[in-house]
Amino acid sequence: MNNSFSEILDLIKKSNRILLTGHTSPDGDVVGSGLGLLLGLSDLNKELKKEADEKGEIYLDKTIRFILEDKVPDNLNFLKHSILIEELENYDSKYEFDLMICLDSGNYKRIGKVEQLKSLNTVVINIDHHVSNDNFGDYNYVEYISSTSEIIYNFLNEMKIQLNYGISESLYLGLVNDTGNFRHSNTTSEVFKMASNLVKYGIEPSEIVRNFSNTNSMGRLKIMGKVLSDFKFEDNEKLVYYYMSEKDMVEAGVESDDTGGLGELLLSYEKASVSLFLKESGDFIKGSFRSKYDVDVNKLANNFDGGGHKKAAGFKTEKSVEEILEIVINQMKLN
Ligand SMILES: [Mn+2]
């Protein structure tokens, strides 16, 4: 059961130290929804302070921080306010947070080491759009719409928190990230209405997309070339896949976080229905599924305790590439 936006807002109003966070390896939706909410709540704080001043009441300023385990990737750093996002490693205050808002995270583990900042008295709010979300919060708001950014947009609007350039730019990036720039099936009429409204605040859609997408390093382009020339295809299951070892990454001179979106690239193969991009990561293999038609890849990822959406899901496992492929292909055969 979801809590209402007004219950969540009441909790925010009552809390003085608020921590916003999202999943590790942050994407445009984590950064966009988090920054949009941070800026909205900062304005709310000013508003509450003004109201208290007018009444001659004492007001304790809210501290609102947006902290992620990992650093914000280069292609998301163009946002006007991205400097406000803190990396856990650089965070050294000893606040006791009253409230922690987890964004775009299907389960509590997804926030990684930021979990250390929670104390016994911290209330957790879970705001997310993944079908695999397990309602881990003390308060939950989970809705299966395009993005967490769309939920934050609805929240700010319904709670009458005024948007501005910075909020709009952030939320627009979240939409672009999760709808594949309005290409995926989660692109609804509500999404277009939201986008249209955000543009009224003076943001430049073409500039956002250019900053977000046209930032491939030489290494990343070379690794794309390798993936495109060496991928494998299972004709019966219409499964296209590629396994990238750490050696491949070293040879191409790319970092692990330079490899996002390669599964989607593979899915563009005309005959493919599902793509699986596998990547060695220490003792684990990380997998990323994309689905073009009606194969539910959230279910496929569940085999490895992962999840996400019907058309995009991920997992991390200690199993070998061969074992992973066998499990996936066998399950696809059954369907
Ligand atoms: Mn998302």
Residues whose N, C-alpha, C, O or C-beta is under 5 A from the ligand:
A	BS01	MN	D29 D104 S147 T148 D178
